[in-house]
Amino acid sequence: MFRPKLPTMPQPTGTVTPPAVVEPTAITPGTPAPPPAPTAPAPPSRPVVQLTPGTALALVGGGTAVVLVVGAVVVSMLLAVAVTAASLAICALVIRSLVNAQHRR
């Protein structure tokens, strides 16, 4: 009653293909490749970046979106801190009032 019943494995249906046999092949050594010829170093040049009006507009739009998103996150975090501080201040006033009322009796 308390022993689990394990399901029996059903017999496979359809055709079963035997595993393929891999035969080893002989490796013939080749001739070594000649070392590459030394090349003269290229003069250092900086790539030229060309800003078209479309890419400049895309950069401005992307920057604006990032600033807006980061600003919204920062403002919401500051609002959460302010609400928490106000709640704690109200709780402190209520507890202080209750403690003072206890001492007056």
C-alpha positions as MATLAB code, in Angstrom:
seq = 'MFRPKLPTMPQPTGTVTPPAVVEPTAITPGTPAPPPAPTAPAPPSRPVVQLTPGTALALVGGGTAVVLVVGAVVVSMLLAVAVTAASLAICALVIRSLVNAQHRR';
ca = [
       0.000    0.000    0.000;
       2.787    2.441    0.869;
       5.224    1.244   -1.766;
       5.311    3.271   -4.965;
       4.333    1.516   -8.146;
       6.902    2.060  -10.842;
       5.610    2.192  -14.396;
       6.829   -0.520  -16.710;
       8.784    0.501  -19.763;
       6.738   -0.058  -22.923;
       8.312   -1.984  -25.754;
       9.610    0.217  -28.578;
       7.443    0.360  -31.669;
       8.622    0.863  -35.219;
      11.984    0.051  -36.716;
      15.112    0.241  -34.642;
      18.339    1.041  -36.500;
      21.603   -0.390  -35.201;
      24.326    2.098  -34.284;
      26.660    3.102  -37.104;
      30.195    1.710  -37.022;
      32.970    4.267  -37.348;
      36.136    2.956  -38.934;
      39.450    4.648  -38.103;
      41.327    6.285  -40.956;
      45.056    6.645  -41.329;
      46.569   10.094  -40.807;
      49.291   11.041  -43.256;
      51.737   13.702  -42.116;
      51.810   16.740  -44.368;
      54.537   19.213  -45.097;
      54.780   22.030  -42.533;
      53.510   25.395  -43.668;
      56.154   28.074  -44.231;
      56.194   30.871  -41.637;
      54.326   33.980  -42.718;
      56.394   36.776  -44.194;
      56.799   39.797  -41.886;
      54.684   42.739  -42.936;
      55.367   46.380  -42.315;
      53.156   47.840  -39.568;
      50.443   50.114  -40.861;
      50.642   53.753  -39.791;
      48.253   54.459  -36.917;
      45.147   56.056  -38.264;
      41.863   56.727  -36.551;
      38.651   55.723  -38.268;
      36.601   58.616  -39.508;
      33.153   58.831  -37.930;
      30.582   60.531  -40.081;
      27.366   61.667  -38.454;
      24.453   62.006  -40.780;
      21.370   63.948  -39.680;
      19.520   60.666  -39.188;
      22.127   59.164  -36.858;
      22.448   62.427  -34.931;
      18.678   62.499  -34.452;
      18.721   58.854  -33.325;
      21.483   59.598  -30.804;
      19.594   62.585  -29.417;
      16.372   60.563  -29.183;
      18.117   57.649  -27.473;
      19.866   59.944  -25.015;
      16.616   61.687  -24.195;
      14.882   58.356  -23.592;
      17.669   57.215  -21.251;
      17.552   60.472  -19.284;
      13.767   60.250  -18.934;
      13.833   56.627  -17.760;
      16.642   57.215  -15.260;
      14.898   60.353  -14.001;
      11.615   58.503  -13.489;
      13.378   55.757  -11.524;
      15.223   58.251   -9.314;
      12.071   60.287   -8.644;
      10.096   57.154   -7.738;
      12.845   56.051   -5.331;
      12.890   59.485   -3.683;
       9.099   59.402   -3.404;
       9.262   55.983   -1.750;
      11.791   57.292    0.779;
       9.640   60.350    1.511;
       6.483   58.265    2.034;
       8.364   55.888    4.337;
       9.777   58.783    6.359;
       6.349   60.392    6.740;
       4.837   57.068    7.826;
       7.548   56.535   10.431;
       7.080   60.076   11.740;
       3.341   59.520   12.174;
       3.960   56.194   13.921;
       6.470   57.860   16.253;
       3.959   60.579   17.157;
       1.226   58.043   17.885;
       3.524   55.906   20.054;
       4.764   59.013   21.915;
       1.199   60.092   22.545;
       0.258   56.658   23.872;
       3.306   56.530   26.158;
       2.588   60.031   27.523;
      -1.052   59.100   28.153;
       0.086   56.048   30.135;
       2.367   58.158   32.373;
      -0.365   60.733   33.164;
      -2.715   58.120   34.624;
];
